[in-house]
Amino acid sequence: MTAIIDLAIPDVKLLKPKLHRDDRGYVAEIVHEKQMLELGLPIKFMQENQSMSVHKNTVRGLHAQRSPHAQAKLVRVLQGRIWDVVVDVRRGSPSFGKHVGVQLSSDEVAQLYVPVGFLHGFCTLTDNAVVLYKMSNVYDPGSEVGVIWNDPDLNIPWPVKPAEAILSGKDEKLSLFKDFPAIEW
């Protein structure tokens, strides 16, 4: 059975599957539909992506998709370590504009559940970090929204200095949180 850990924002969960170990290593059930329902996470996955970041200090995000292509995500690290962060952008939510961050690594096999209505991003803490995302909806470029990773109003304590962060051209041009549109999720 997977252990579920509530984080500072109650809708965001850290999932730690039970590892069945022996002298060869371990086996773990990573996703089990019935178990996800029992944990209160009724999610069906429609797409799975994998990213590989060659260099430590690579920042990806902060991204989300608006309705009708809004996505919940289940994120885990297959190789290396990342600092994963989510920001609540659900207007009217008690945690609107607040964030939660966790370290994920291939050693722990933990997964971060990111509900619909949250921006998601991460910073690699090692070279050659491989991240797997399961998503509840397919990617639609026209539905993507985002906020610049180091927005001063969000005050996220990223583990990388801005001068050392490696970003895509698209992520460098994301808007500020104060300009984020009101969205129905």
C-alpha positions in Angstrom: 0.0 0.0 0.0 1.2 3.5 -0.8 1.6 5.9 2.0 0.0 9.3 1.4 1.6 12.4 3.0 -0.4 15.6 3.2 1.7 18.7 2.4 1.3 22.4 3.5 -1.3 22.8 0.8 -3.8 20.0 1.5 -4.7 19.2 -2.1 -1.1 18.5 -3.0 0.1 15.0 -1.9 3.3 13.1 -1.6 2.9 9.4 -2.4 5.4 6.9 -1.2 4.8 3.4 -2.5 5.7 0.4 -0.4 9.0 -1.1 -1.7 9.1 -4.9 -1.7 12.9 -5.4 -1.2 15.1 -8.5 -1.5 18.8 -9.0 -2.4 18.1 -8.2 -6.1 16.6 -4.7 -5.3 12.9 -3.9 -5.0 9.5 -4.0 -6.7 6.8 -1.4 -6.1 3.3 -0.7 -7.4 3.6 2.8 -8.7 0.1 3.4 -10.0 -2.9 1.2 -9.1 -6.3 2.6 -10.1 -8.2 1.1 -7.1 -5.6 2.3 -4.7 -5.6 5.8 -6.2 -9.4 5.8 -5.6 -8.9 4.6 -2.0 -6.4 7.4 -1.5 -9.0 10.0 -2.7 -7.2 10.7 -5.9 -9.7 9.6 -8.7 -7.3 10.3 -11.6 -7.2 8.6 -15.0 -4.1 9.2 -17.0 -4.3 10.1 -20.6 -0.6 11.0 -21.3 2.8 10.2 -20.0 5.9 12.4 -20.6 9.5 12.0 -19.7 12.1 14.7 -19.5 15.9 14.5 -19.2 17.8 17.5 -18.1 21.5 17.2 -18.9 22.7 19.8 -16.4 22.1 20.5 -12.7 20.3 23.8 -12.2 17.9 23.3 -15.1 14.6 25.0 -14.3 11.4 23.8 -16.0 8.2 25.7 -15.3 6.1 27.1 -13.9 3.4 25.7 -16.2 -0.3 24.6 -16.2 -3.0 24.1 -18.7 -6.4 25.7 -18.6 -9.8 24.1 -19.2 -10.8 22.1 -21.2 -7.3 20.7 -21.2 -6.5 21.2 -17.5 -4.2 18.5 -16.1 -3.6 16.8 -12.8 -0.1 15.3 -12.7 1.7 12.6 -10.9 5.5 13.3 -11.0 8.4 11.1 -10.1 12.1 11.0 -10.7 13.6 8.0 -12.5 17.2 9.2 -12.3 18.8 11.9 -10.1 17.2 14.5 -7.9 14.9 17.5 -8.3 13.3 20.2 -6.2 9.7 20.1 -7.3 7.3 23.0 -6.7 3.6 23.7 -7.2 1.7 27.0 -6.9 -2.0 27.2 -6.2 -3.6 29.5 -8.9 -7.2 28.7 -8.1 -8.8 32.0 -7.3 -10.9 31.9 -4.1 -8.8 29.0 -2.7 -7.4 29.7 0.8 -4.0 28.8 -0.5 -4.2 31.0 -3.7 -0.7 32.2 -4.6 1.0 29.9 -2.1 3.5 27.2 -3.0 4.8 24.0 -1.7 8.1 22.4 -2.6 9.5 18.9 -2.1 12.7 17.1 -3.1 12.1 14.0 -5.3 14.8 11.5 -6.1 15.2 8.2 -7.8 16.4 6.7 -4.5 13.1 7.3 -2.8 10.5 6.4 -5.5 8.2 9.1 -4.1 5.7 10.8 -6.4 4.1 14.2 -6.2 0.4 14.5 -7.0 -0.3 18.0 -8.5 -4.1 18.7 -8.8 -5.7 20.7 -11.5 -5.4 24.4 -10.9 -1.7 24.4 -9.8 1.3 25.7 -11.7 4.1 23.1 -11.7 7.9 23.4 -12.1 11.1 22.0 -10.9 14.9 22.6 -10.7 17.3 19.7 -11.2 19.7 19.1 -8.3 21.9 16.7 -10.3 23.1 16.3 -13.8 21.2 13.9 -16.1 17.9 14.1 -14.1 15.1 12.1 -15.6 11.6 13.0 -14.7 8.4 11.1 -15.5 5.0 12.8 -15.6 1.6 11.1 -15.8 -1.1 13.5 -16.8 -4.9 13.4 -16.6 -5.3 15.2 -20.0 -3.4 15.5 -23.2 -1.0 18.4 -23.8 -2.6 21.3 -25.8 -0.2 24.2 -26.6 -3.0 26.7 -26.9 -4.2 25.9 -23.3 -0.8 26.4 -21.7 -0.4 29.1 -19.1 2.6 30.0 -16.9 4.4 32.3 -14.6 8.1 33.1 -14.5 9.9 30.8 -12.1 11.5 33.4 -9.9 8.5 35.8 -9.6 9.2 38.0 -6.6 5.6 38.0 -5.4 5.7 34.2 -5.1 8.9 34.3 -3.1 9.8 30.6 -3.9 13.1 29.6 -2.3 14.6 28.0 -5.4 17.8 26.1 -4.8 19.6 27.9 -7.7 20.7 31.5 -8.2 19.1 33.3 -11.1 22.4 33.7 -12.9 23.0 29.9 -12.7 19.5 28.8 -13.7 19.3 27.1 -17.1 15.9 27.9 -18.8 14.2 27.5 -22.1 13.6 30.6 -24.2 9.9 30.0 -23.6 10.2 29.8 -19.8 12.4 33.0 -19.7 9.5 34.9 -21.2 6.7 33.8 -18.9 4.6 36.5 -17.2 4.5 37.7 -13.6 2.1 36.2 -11.1 0.3 39.6 -10.7 -0.6 39.3 -14.5 -1.9 35.7 -14.3 -5.4 35.6 -15.7 -8.4 34.5 -13.7 -9.1 30.9 -15.0 -12.0 28.5 -14.4 -10.4 25.1 -13.8 
